[in-house]
């Protein structure tokens, strides 16, 4: 969406993107897919462009990411 918005002014791009369970159902077999997805979300959130297409990404997951990412800030929550 961000890249398309840069090409077509008619495409509106949200400033905040909230994704629920982006890694759900990928399993160990698709770890590479999960890594690519996380990388894409980090790329979008790390783009501090001055052209108005910067975006904050919030991803709610049941499990922590597969590894540590310097760009990612975690806020653990529980039912307690």
C-alpha positions as CSV (number, residue, x, y, z in Angstrom):
1,X,0.0,0.0,0.0
2,X,2.8,2.4,0.9
3,X,4.6,1.9,-2.3
4,X,1.4,2.1,-4.4
5,X,0.5,5.3,-2.6
6,X,3.7,6.8,-3.7
7,X,2.9,6.0,-7.3
8,X,-0.9,6.9,-7.2
9,X,-2.0,9.9,-5.2
10,X,-5.5,8.4,-5.1
11,X,-4.4,5.5,-2.8
12,X,-4.7,6.5,0.8
13,X,-2.2,5.0,3.2
14,X,-2.9,4.6,6.9
15,X,-0.4,6.1,9.3
16,X,-0.9,3.3,11.8
17,X,-1.2,-0.4,10.7
18,X,-2.4,-2.9,13.3
19,X,-2.0,-6.6,12.4
20,X,-3.4,-9.4,14.6
21,X,-1.3,-12.6,14.6
22,X,0.8,-12.1,11.5
23,X,2.8,-15.2,12.2
24,X,-0.1,-17.5,13.1
25,X,-0.3,-20.8,11.3
26,X,3.1,-20.5,9.6
27,X,4.7,-23.2,11.8
28,X,8.3,-24.3,11.7
29,X,8.1,-25.3,8.1
30,X,7.4,-21.7,6.9
31,X,9.9,-20.0,9.2
32,X,11.5,-18.3,6.2
33,X,8.1,-16.9,5.2
34,X,7.7,-15.5,8.7
35,X,11.1,-14.0,8.6
36,X,10.3,-12.3,5.3
37,X,7.0,-11.0,6.7
38,X,8.7,-9.6,9.8
39,X,11.3,-8.0,7.5
40,X,8.7,-6.4,5.4
41,X,6.9,-5.0,8.4
42,X,10.2,-3.6,9.8
43,X,10.9,-2.0,6.4
44,X,7.6,-0.3,6.4
45,X,7.8,0.9,10.0
46,X,11.5,2.0,9.6
47,X,10.7,4.2,6.6
48,X,10.9,7.7,8.2
49,X,10.3,9.3,4.8
50,X,9.4,13.0,4.7
51,X,6.9,12.4,1.8
52,X,4.1,11.5,4.2
53,X,4.2,7.7,3.9
54,X,5.8,6.9,7.2
55,X,3.8,4.3,9.2
56,X,3.7,2.9,12.6
57,X,3.2,-0.9,12.7
58,X,1.7,-2.7,15.7
59,X,1.6,-6.5,15.5
60,X,-0.1,-8.5,18.1
61,X,1.3,-12.0,18.5
62,X,0.8,-14.9,20.9
63,X,4.5,-15.8,20.7
64,X,7.6,-13.7,20.6
65,X,9.4,-13.2,17.3
66,X,11.7,-16.0,16.2
67,X,14.8,-13.9,17.0
68,X,15.7,-10.5,18.3
69,X,15.3,-7.5,16.0
70,X,16.9,-4.2,17.0
71,X,14.1,-2.3,15.3
72,X,11.3,-4.1,17.1
73,X,10.0,-3.0,20.5
74,X,8.1,-5.6,22.5
75,X,5.4,-5.0,25.1
76,X,4.6,-8.3,26.8
77,X,1.1,-8.6,28.2
78,X,-0.7,-11.3,30.0
79,X,-4.2,-12.2,31.2
80,X,-3.1,-11.6,34.8
